């Protein structure tokens, strides 16, 4: 039986609210501390929430959040740069459909749901230090306030403040050689089927799907040897980025049409495609990492949010069942590291293809090979964790 009764959760994005909900289900009271004054409204672009992520949300009763946001896209069509279909997949029977939605909408929905469930959020709290004494951990914030609990959980994203507190030599995010963009195309003539997301590989890659209003959402990458921050990307006029993207996709049939029918005001300049390399130490003492702070796999995986949600639930299970933070954190890492590093490694290979660093066009596995081990993953909340 765990002796942990309280937790400080640093970060109020996606992993933070889910971690707090899972901890409450495990009998542990958590407070979420977010550095931004409000919730992260407007932060981030689009993401996909896969069946495994939706399943994990259901464990903490938060799957209802996505019912009112996003768009079901159960189908995937793999195509080449000429628009020829190479394979297609329409989801596994019994699994929920993948949802495409804005990161800000998901973050806001989860925070609202957590607050309605009794979770306390403290905004404008930027963590600057943390230390343990007498079987407790104390967080210090930039405004001079402190908070103390049994454990501290870093759910503070790919640029985590908690990660170097656990390990001063921990790696930071790794640039994937691609600047990410998205946008909305109107009247492009590109054919789509309702509920299908398209992935078209050629000299460059573009993904897209149709919105109910007839617009097509697309996401694409611009290979760039030199990384730029998101702020630097946004400072460049959208028309200039569109010109470069149109040149890159000039011989890419769907890409050319989509970009030609995207106005500068409809371009989304996302920023550098990044991932976390393998983080050697996920925990130390009474502090632990969860979500992107430990294992951000880059957007190429389509699994960043889903893996963060899974890890939040698994961490709560371990803290529920094991007697000390150390044994709980060790079990949690053992349960999660192989899965997240497998998915992260696959995403890194996709990044090389998008950056033009892979030799041949990537092979197209069968849907069962590509999706089954990832989408069918299920956490048994009622099963007891053993150290």
C-alpha positions in Angstrom: 0.0 0.0 0.0 1.3 3.4 -1.0 2.2 6.0 1.6 1.9 8.8 -1.0 -1.1 10.9 -0.3 -0.4 14.3 -2.0 1.3 15.4 -5.2 2.4 18.6 -6.9 1.9 18.3 -10.7 4.0 20.9 -12.6 2.3 21.7 -16.0 -1.3 22.2 -16.9 -1.2 21.1 -20.6 -2.4 17.6 -21.5 -0.4 15.3 -19.1 -0.9 17.5 -16.1 -4.7 17.4 -15.8 -4.8 13.7 -16.7 -2.2 12.9 -14.1 -4.1 14.7 -11.5 -7.4 12.9 -12.4 -5.6 9.5 -12.3 -4.0 10.3 -9.0 -7.4 11.2 -7.5 -8.8 7.9 -8.8 -5.9 6.3 -7.0 -6.7 8.1 -3.8 -3.9 10.8 -4.0 -4.8 14.5 -3.9 -2.9 16.6 -6.5 -2.6 20.3 -7.3 -1.7 21.4 -10.8 0.7 24.3 -11.2 0.8 26.0 -14.6 3.3 28.8 -15.5 1.0 30.6 -17.9 -1.6 33.0 -16.3 -4.5 31.2 -18.0 -4.7 27.7 -19.4 -2.6 27.2 -22.6 -5.2 28.7 -24.9 -3.9 29.1 -28.4 -0.7 27.1 -27.7 0.2 24.5 -30.2 -1.4 23.5 -33.5 -3.4 20.4 -34.5 -2.9 16.9 -33.2 -4.4 13.5 -33.5 -5.7 11.5 -30.5 -5.4 7.8 -31.3 -7.6 5.0 -30.0 -5.1 4.0 -27.3 -5.1 7.6 -26.0 -8.9 7.8 -26.0 -9.0 4.4 -24.2 -6.7 5.7 -21.5 -8.8 8.9 -21.1 -11.8 6.6 -20.4 -10.1 5.1 -17.4 -10.2 8.5 -15.6 -13.6 9.4 -17.1 -12.2 12.1 -19.4 -13.1 10.5 -22.7 -16.3 12.6 -22.7 -14.1 15.7 -23.2 -13.4 14.9 -26.8 -17.0 14.2 -27.7 -17.6 17.9 -28.4 -14.3 18.8 -30.0 -12.3 17.5 -32.9 -13.3 15.4 -35.8 -13.4 11.5 -36.1 -10.9 10.3 -38.7 -10.9 6.5 -38.4 -9.5 6.0 -41.9 -5.9 6.4 -43.2 -4.9 6.4 -46.9 -1.3 6.1 -47.8 -0.4 7.6 -51.2 2.5 8.7 -53.4 3.4 12.2 -54.7 1.3 11.6 -57.8 -1.8 11.0 -55.7 -1.9 7.2 -56.3 -3.3 5.2 -53.4 -0.9 2.6 -52.0 -2.8 1.3 -49.1 -5.7 2.2 -46.9 -7.0 1.4 -43.4 -10.4 2.1 -41.8 -9.8 1.4 -38.1 -10.0 -1.7 -36.0 -13.5 -3.0 -35.0 -14.3 -2.2 -31.4 -11.8 0.6 -31.1 -12.8 4.3 -31.1 -12.0 6.4 -34.1 -8.9 8.6 -34.0 -9.8 12.3 -33.5 -8.1 15.2 -35.1 -8.3 18.3 -33.0 -6.6 21.5 -31.8 -4.1 21.0 -29.0 -5.5 24.1 -27.3 -9.0 22.7 -27.4 -7.9 19.4 -25.8 -5.8 21.1 -23.2 -8.7 23.5 -22.3 -11.2 20.6 -22.2 -9.1 18.5 -19.9 -8.4 21.3 -17.6 -12.1 22.2 -17.4 -13.0 18.6 -16.8 -10.4 18.3 -14.0 -11.5 21.4 -12.3 -15.1 20.2 -12.4 -13.9 17.0 -10.8 -12.5 19.0 -7.9 -8.8 19.3 -9.0 -7.2 22.6 -7.9 -5.2 24.6 -10.5 -2.8 27.3 -9.6 -1.9 29.6 -12.6 1.0 31.9 -13.0 3.3 29.5 -11.1 6.6 29.1 -12.8 8.8 26.5 -11.1 12.3 27.6 -10.3 13.6 25.1 -7.7 12.6 22.0 -5.8 14.1 20.1 -2.9 13.3 17.2 -0.6 13.5 16.9 3.2 11.7 14.8 5.8 10.0 12.6 3.3 8.4 15.6 1.6 9.3 17.6 -1.5 8.9 21.4 -1.7 8.5 23.4 -5.0 9.6 27.1 -5.2 8.0 29.3 -7.7 9.2 32.5 -9.4 6.7 34.6 -7.4 8.4 33.5 -4.2 5.6 31.1 -3.1 6.2 27.5 -2.2 4.2 24.3 -2.1 4.9 21.0 -0.4 3.7 17.4 -0.9 4.8 13.8 -0.9 5.9 13.8 -4.6 6.5 16.2 -7.4 5.6 15.3 -11.0 7.0 17.1 -14.0 4.3 17.2 -16.6 5.8 20.4 -18.1 6.5 19.4 -21.6 9.4 19.0 -24.0 11.2 22.0 -22.4 10.7 20.7 -18.9 12.0 22.6 -15.9 11.7 19.5 -13.8 13.9 17.4 -16.0 17.2 19.2 -15.2 16.3 19.2 -11.6 16.2 15.4 -11.7 19.3 15.2 -13.8 21.4 18.3 -14.6 23.0 16.5 -17.5 19.7 15.4 -19.1 19.4 16.0 -22.8 17.1 18.6 -24.3 14.8 18.3 -27.3 16.4 17.2 -30.6 15.7 19.0 -33.9 14.4 16.7 -36.6 15.6 18.8 -39.6 12.2 20.0 -40.6 10.1 23.1 -40.0 6.4 22.2 -39.6 3.6 24.1 -41.2 -0.1 23.6 -41.6 -3.0 25.4 -43.3 -6.5 25.4 -44.7 -7.0 25.0 -48.5 -10.3 26.1 -50.2 -11.3 25.0 -53.7 -8.2 22.9 -54.3 -10.0 20.1 -56.2 -8.1 17.5 -54.1 -10.5 14.6 -53.6 -11.0 13.2 -50.1 -13.4 10.8 -48.4 -15.1 11.8 -45.2 -13.4 10.4 -42.1 -10.1 9.6 -43.9 -6.7 11.2 -43.3 -4.3 11.1 -46.2 -0.5 10.7 -46.0 1.2 11.4 -49.4 4.9 10.8 -49.8 7.0 12.0 -52.7 10.0 14.3 -52.9 8.3 15.8 -49.8 5.5 14.6 -47.5 2.1 16.2 -46.9 -0.9 15.0 -44.8 -4.4 16.2 -45.1 -8.1 15.6 -44.4 -11.4 17.4 -45.1 -13.3 19.4 -42.6 -17.1 19.3 -42.6 -17.3 22.8 -44.1 -15.4 21.7 -47.2 -12.0 23.1 -46.4 -9.0 20.8 -46.3 -6.6 20.9 -43.4 -3.0 20.0 -44.4 0.2 19.6 -42.6 3.6 19.6 -44.2 7.3 20.0 -43.5 10.0 22.2 -45.0 13.5 20.6 -44.7 15.9 23.1 -43.1 19.4 22.3 -41.8 19.3 25.3 -39.5 16.7 25.1 -36.7 14.5 28.0 -35.9 12.3 28.6 -32.8 8.6 28.9 -33.2 8.8 32.6 -32.6 11.4 33.0 -35.3 9.3 31.1 -37.8 6.3 33.2 -37.0 8.2 36.4 -37.6 8.8 35.5 -41.2 5.9 36.7 -43.4 3.4 33.9 -44.2 3.6 34.7 -48.0 7.3 34.0 -48.0 6.9 30.6 -46.3 4.1 29.8 -48.8 6.4 30.6 -51.7 9.0 28.2 -50.4 6.5 25.5 -49.7 5.0 25.8 -53.2 8.4 25.5 -54.7 9.2 22.4 -52.7 5.8 20.8 -53.6 5.8 21.9 -57.3 6.0 18.2 -58.5 3.8 16.8 -55.7 0.3 16.5 -57.1 -1.9 16.9 -54.0 0.6 19.1 -52.3 0.9 21.5 -55.2 -2.9 21.9 -55.4 -3.4 22.3 -51.7 -0.7 25.0 -51.3 -1.9 26.9 -54.4 -5.3 27.2 -52.8 -4.0 28.3 -49.4 -4.0 32.0 -48.6 -1.3 33.6 -46.4 -3.8 34.2 -43.7 -4.7 30.5 -43.6 -1.1 29.4 -43.1 -0.2 27.9 -39.6 3.5 28.4 -38.9 4.1 25.7 -36.3 7.8 25.7 -35.8 10.6 23.1 -35.6 9.8 19.4 -35.6 11.4 18.1 -32.4 11.6 15.0 -30.3 13.1 14.0 -27.0 16.1 11.6 -27.4 16.2 8.9 -24.8 16.2 10.5 -21.3 18.5 8.5 -19.0 16.8 9.3 -15.7 13.0 9.7 -15.4 13.1 10.1 -11.7 15.2 10.9 -8.6 14.1 10.9 -5.0 10.5 12.2 -4.8 10.5 13.7 -8.3 9.4 12.1 -11.6 8.7 13.0 -15.2 5.6 12.2 -17.2 4.5 12.9 -20.8 6.6 15.0 -23.2 9.0 15.9 -20.4 10.2 12.2 -20.5 9.3 11.0 -24.0 8.1 13.4 -26.7 8.2 11.3 -29.9 7.7 14.2 -32.4 4.5 14.8 -34.3 5.4 12.2 -37.0 4.3 9.5 -34.6 0.7 10.8 -34.2 1.2 9.5 -30.6 2.5 12.4 -28.5 -0.7 13.2 -26.7 -1.8 9.6 -26.5 1.5 8.4 -25.0 1.4 11.2 -22.4 -2.1 10.2 -21.4 -1.1 6.5 -21.1 1.9 7.4 -18.9 -0.2 9.6 -16.6 -2.5 6.7 -15.9 0.4 4.2 -15.4 2.2 6.5 -13.0 -0.9 6.8 -10.9 -1.3 3.0 -10.8 2.2 2.6 -9.6 1.9 5.2 -6.9 -1.3 3.5 -5.8 0.1 0.0 -5.5 3.7 0.3 -4.4 4.9 1.3 -0.9 7.5 4.1 -1.7 8.0 6.7 -4.4 11.2 5.1 -5.5 9.6 1.6 -6.0 6.6 3.2 -7.8 8.7 5.3 -10.1 11.0 2.4 -10.9 8.0 0.2 -11.9 6.4 3.1 -13.9 9.6 3.5 -15.9 9.9 -0.2 -16.5 6.3 -0.4 -17.8 6.6 2.7 -20.1 10.1 3.0 -21.4 10.2 0.2 -24.0 6.9 1.3 -25.6 7.6 5.0 -25.8 11.1 4.5 -27.1 9.9 2.1 -29.8 7.3 4.6 -31.0 9.8 7.5 -30.7 12.4 5.6 -32.8 9.9 5.0 -35.5 9.0 8.7 -35.6 12.6 9.6 -35.8 12.9 7.5 -39.0 9.9 9.2 -40.5 11.5 12.6 -39.7 14.5 11.6 -41.8 12.3 10.8 -44.7 10.5 14.2 -44.4 13.9 16.0 -44.1 15.1 14.2 -47.3 17.7 12.3 -45.4 16.4 8.8 -46.2 17.5 7.1 -49.4 14.4 5.5 -50.8 10.7 6.2 -50.4 9.6 4.6 -47.1 8.1 1.1 -47.2 4.4 0.8 -46.5 3.6 -1.8 -43.9 0.2 -3.4 -43.7 -2.3 -1.7 -41.4 -2.0 -4.5 -38.9 1.7 -4.1 -38.7 1.6 -0.3 -38.6 -1.2 0.3 -36.1 -2.2 -2.8 -34.1 0.6 -2.8 -31.5 0.0 0.9 -30.9 -3.7 1.4 -31.2 -4.7 -1.8 -29.4 -2.7 -1.0 -26.2 -4.9 -1.1 -23.1 -4.1 -0.4 -19.5 -5.9 -2.6 -16.9 -6.5 -0.2 -14.1 -7.8 -3.0 -11.8 -4.6 -5.1 -12.2 -2.2 -4.5 -9.3 1.3 -3.3 -10.1 4.2 -5.4 -8.7 7.7 -4.1 -8.0 
